[in-house]
Amino acid sequence: MITYLTHKEIDFEKYDQCINQSMNGMVYAYSWYLDMVADDWDILVEDDYKAVMPLPKRKKFGIQYIYQPFFVQQLGVFSVVPATSLVCQNFLNAIPNHFRYIDTNLNTSNIVPDFGAFTTRRLPTYELDLSSSYGQLCSGYVSNTSRNLKKAKKHDLFIARHGRPETIIDTFRQNRGKTLRSFSEQDYQVLKHLIYAGIHRGLVSIYSAYTRENNFCAGMVFYRSQNKVILLFSGSDQAARENGAMFLLVDSYIKDHAGQQLVLDFEGSSDKNLARFYSGFGSKECVFLQIRMNRLSVCLKPAFKIYDTCFRS
């Protein structure tokens, strides 16, 4: 039986144990991670925490709704046994009616053939199985990736297996971040706390690229849990776009972890340039579903067509 529990009713030890033992567990779903990224969150739970579905929630204009927090690509149903399509459908149908608007991402293991009242959108992520040798993995690189790696070596770039989160975040803010309105000051603070929390738990690896003049030009944050590593965040400056630093950072991580039972999740992107960068390392496109439902009254539905600017703020 699937039961709805508010945040204060959750047995967090059992909940985290379920995520830890889940066949599709990932760092986004742990209670400590959700506590940092979500305003508030409840759960749906099957039996004695055999399967769970976290429900990040907010309230605006007196309306409660489920949303997808920043720095959380996937959520959905997590189960200690394979979650069938029927189980996933039952979890979605069990979302309480007092949530008048639902916008959440399932994970790549969640398959829901019958969507009913839900509307769906297929979103891409890119995953690379690192269990093969480095030689086998780099043989899967496309020519553009190999060319940029040669460029990076020609520029005498140096890769350090450490770095300060603030350095990477500030570099992002001063470059690509200037063109993005979606990041607020609070979002950057949350990101910094997420990275430090991962470092404290031994889950985060930071890779930094330096020029021959010993100037930082790019960095990446890799977040590991179970057998999956997520490329959570990266920052680069103009020099990195010219010297191939981002390619060398990913290649260095692959080289260090080749032959291990790990999957590197690039977190995907609908941006064609980023998708080309990720797939250039031989990664495969995987699909997860964005699920939406509008339970608002007829008179309110038109007003919430501005959801992306209203609910996401």
C-alpha positions in Angstrom: 0.0 0.0 0.0 1.2 3.5 -0.9 1.0 6.1 1.9 1.5 9.8 1.9 3.7 11.2 4.7 4.4 14.8 5.5 8.0 15.8 6.2 7.6 15.5 10.0 6.2 12.0 9.7 9.1 10.6 7.7 11.4 8.0 9.3 14.6 9.5 7.7 16.8 6.5 8.7 14.5 4.1 6.8 14.0 6.6 4.0 17.7 7.0 3.4 18.3 3.3 3.7 15.7 2.8 1.0 17.6 5.2 -1.3 20.9 3.6 -0.4 19.6 0.1 -1.2 17.6 1.1 -4.3 18.6 -0.4 -7.6 18.2 3.1 -9.1 19.3 5.2 -6.0 21.0 8.5 -6.7 22.4 11.4 -4.6 19.5 13.8 -5.5 17.1 11.7 -3.4 18.9 11.5 -0.1 17.2 13.4 2.7 20.2 15.6 3.5 20.5 16.6 -0.2 16.8 17.4 -0.5 16.9 19.4 2.8 19.4 21.7 1.1 17.8 22.2 -2.3 14.1 22.0 -1.5 11.9 24.5 0.4 10.0 21.6 1.9 9.3 18.0 0.9 7.1 15.1 1.7 7.1 11.6 0.4 5.0 8.7 -0.9 6.1 5.4 0.7 5.1 1.8 -0.2 4.8 -0.7 2.7 7.7 -0.3 5.2 9.9 1.8 2.9 10.2 -0.8 0.2 9.8 2.1 -2.3 9.6 5.8 -2.0 8.9 8.9 -4.0 10.0 12.3 -2.7 7.7 15.2 -3.3 9.4 18.6 -3.1 6.7 21.2 -2.5 5.9 24.9 -2.4 2.9 27.1 -1.7 2.1 30.2 -3.7 -1.1 32.3 -3.8 -2.5 29.7 -1.4 -1.9 26.9 -3.9 0.3 23.9 -3.0 2.3 22.4 -5.8 5.1 20.0 -6.5 8.2 21.3 -8.3 11.6 20.2 -9.4 14.3 21.9 -7.4 17.5 23.4 -8.8 20.5 21.0 -8.9 18.1 18.0 -9.0 17.8 16.5 -12.4 15.9 13.4 -11.6 13.7 12.1 -8.8 10.6 9.8 -9.2 10.2 6.4 -7.6 13.2 4.6 -5.9 12.7 1.0 -4.9 14.8 -1.8 -3.4 13.2 -4.1 -6.0 12.7 -3.3 -9.7 9.9 -0.8 -10.0 7.5 -1.9 -12.6 5.6 0.5 -14.8 2.5 -0.4 -12.8 4.2 0.6 -9.5 5.3 3.9 -11.0 1.8 4.6 -12.3 0.4 3.8 -8.8 2.8 6.2 -7.2 1.8 9.0 -9.6 -1.9 8.3 -9.0 -1.3 8.4 -5.2 -0.1 12.0 -5.2 -2.6 13.8 -3.0 -5.3 16.0 -4.6 -4.3 19.0 -2.5 -1.3 19.4 -4.8 -3.0 21.5 -7.5 -0.1 21.6 -9.8 2.5 18.9 -10.4 5.8 19.4 -12.2 8.4 16.7 -11.5 11.0 14.6 -13.2 11.1 10.9 -12.9 14.4 9.0 -13.3 15.7 6.9 -16.2 14.6 3.7 -14.5 10.9 4.8 -14.2 8.8 3.7 -17.1 5.2 4.8 -17.2 3.3 3.7 -20.4 -0.1 4.9 -19.3 0.0 8.6 -18.5 -3.6 9.2 -17.9 -4.2 12.8 -16.8 -0.4 13.6 -16.8 1.3 15.3 -19.7 4.9 14.2 -20.3 8.0 15.4 -21.9 11.1 13.2 -22.8 14.3 14.8 -21.5 17.8 13.6 -22.3 20.8 12.8 -20.2 24.1 11.2 -21.3 25.7 8.3 -19.5 29.1 6.6 -19.9 29.8 3.2 -18.5 33.3 3.4 -17.0 33.8 -0.4 -16.5 36.0 -0.8 -19.6 39.7 0.0 -19.8 40.8 3.5 -20.5 42.0 2.4 -23.9 38.6 1.0 -24.8 36.9 4.1 -23.5 39.0 6.6 -25.4 38.6 4.6 -28.6 35.0 5.7 -28.4 35.8 9.4 -28.4 34.7 11.3 -31.5 37.3 13.1 -33.7 36.4 16.5 -32.3 37.1 15.3 -28.7 40.4 13.7 -29.6 41.4 16.9 -31.4 40.6 19.1 -28.4 42.6 16.8 -26.1 45.6 17.2 -28.4 45.1 21.0 -28.2 45.0 20.8 -24.4 48.2 18.9 -24.3 49.8 21.4 -26.7 48.9 24.2 -24.3 50.6 22.3 -21.4 47.5 22.3 -19.3 47.9 20.9 -15.8 45.0 19.0 -14.0 44.8 19.1 -10.2 42.5 16.6 -8.4 41.4 19.3 -6.0 40.1 22.9 -5.9 37.9 25.4 -4.1 34.2 25.3 -4.9 34.2 29.1 -4.8 36.8 29.3 -7.5 34.7 27.2 -9.9 31.4 28.9 -9.0 32.9 32.4 -9.4 34.4 31.5 -12.7 31.0 30.3 -13.9 29.3 33.5 -12.7 31.8 35.8 -14.4 31.5 34.0 -17.7 28.5 31.8 -18.8 26.6 32.8 -15.7 26.3 36.4 -17.0 24.0 35.2 -19.7 21.7 33.2 -17.5 18.9 34.7 -15.5 17.8 31.5 -13.9 20.5 31.5 -11.2 19.8 33.7 -8.2 22.3 34.6 -5.4 20.5 32.0 -3.2 21.0 29.3 -5.8 24.8 29.9 -5.8 24.8 29.7 -2.0 22.9 26.4 -2.1 25.3 25.1 -4.7 28.3 25.9 -2.5 26.7 24.2 0.4 25.9 21.1 -1.7 29.5 20.8 -2.8 30.9 21.2 0.7 28.4 18.7 2.1 29.6 16.2 -0.6 33.2 16.9 0.3 32.4 16.3 4.0 30.8 13.0 3.1 33.6 11.9 0.8 31.2 11.9 -2.2 32.7 14.9 -4.2 35.7 15.0 -6.4 36.9 18.4 -7.8 39.1 18.6 -10.9 40.8 21.9 -11.8 42.6 22.9 -15.0 45.5 25.4 -14.9 47.4 27.0 -17.8 51.2 26.8 -18.2 51.3 30.2 -16.3 49.5 28.4 -13.4 46.3 30.3 -13.9 43.0 28.5 -13.1 40.9 28.3 -16.3 38.3 25.6 -15.6 36.9 23.2 -13.0 34.4 20.4 -12.6 32.5 19.0 -9.6 31.8 15.2 -9.7 29.2 13.9 -7.2 29.3 10.1 -6.5 26.7 7.8 -4.8 26.2 4.1 -5.3 27.6 3.2 -8.7 26.8 6.5 -10.3 28.9 9.7 -10.7 27.1 12.9 -11.6 28.9 15.8 -13.3 27.1 18.3 -11.1 28.7 21.6 -12.0 31.5 23.2 -14.0 32.9 26.6 -14.6 35.3 27.8 -17.3 36.7 31.1 -18.6 37.5 32.3 -22.1 41.0 30.7 -22.1 39.4 27.3 -21.4 37.2 27.7 -24.5 40.4 28.1 -26.6 42.7 25.6 -25.0 40.4 22.5 -24.6 40.5 22.5 -20.8 37.0 21.1 -20.4 37.8 18.1 -22.6 40.9 17.4 -20.6 39.1 17.6 -17.3 36.5 15.0 -18.4 39.2 12.8 -20.0 41.3 12.9 -16.8 38.3 11.8 -14.7 37.6 8.9 -17.1 41.3 7.9 -17.1 41.4 7.9 -13.3 38.2 5.8 -12.9 38.3 3.5 -16.0 37.8 -0.2 -15.1 35.5 0.6 -12.2 31.9 -0.4 -11.9 30.7 3.2 -12.3 28.5 5.1 -14.7 29.4 8.7 -15.4 26.2 10.8 -15.8 26.8 14.1 -17.6 23.4 15.3 -16.4 22.4 15.8 -20.1 21.2 18.9 -21.8 18.7 20.0 -24.5 21.4 22.4 -25.6 22.9 21.0 -28.8 26.4 22.2 -28.1 26.5 20.6 -24.6 24.9 17.5 -25.9 27.6 17.2 -28.6 30.3 17.8 -25.9 28.9 15.0 -23.7 28.2 12.5 -26.5 31.7 13.1 -27.8 33.2 10.9 -25.0 31.2 7.9 -26.2 28.3 8.4 -23.8 24.9 7.2 -24.6 21.7 9.3 -24.6 19.2 8.1 -21.9 15.7 9.4 -21.4 13.8 10.4 -18.3 10.3 11.9 -18.2 9.1 15.2 -17.0 5.6 14.8 -15.6 3.1 17.6 -15.3 -0.5 17.8 -14.2 -2.7 20.8 -13.8 -5.5 20.2 -11.2 -6.5 23.9 -11.0 -10.0 25.0 -11.6 -11.0 26.1 -15.1 -10.9 29.7 -14.2 -7.4 29.5 -12.8 -5.7 27.3 -15.4 -5.1 30.2 -17.9 -3.4 32.2 -15.2 -0.9 29.4 -14.5 0.2 29.1 -18.1 2.9 31.5 -16.8 4.1 28.7 -14.5 7.7 28.8 -15.7 8.1 32.4 -14.5 5.7 32.2 -11.5 6.1 28.8 -9.8 9.8 28.5 -10.5 10.7 31.8 -8.9 
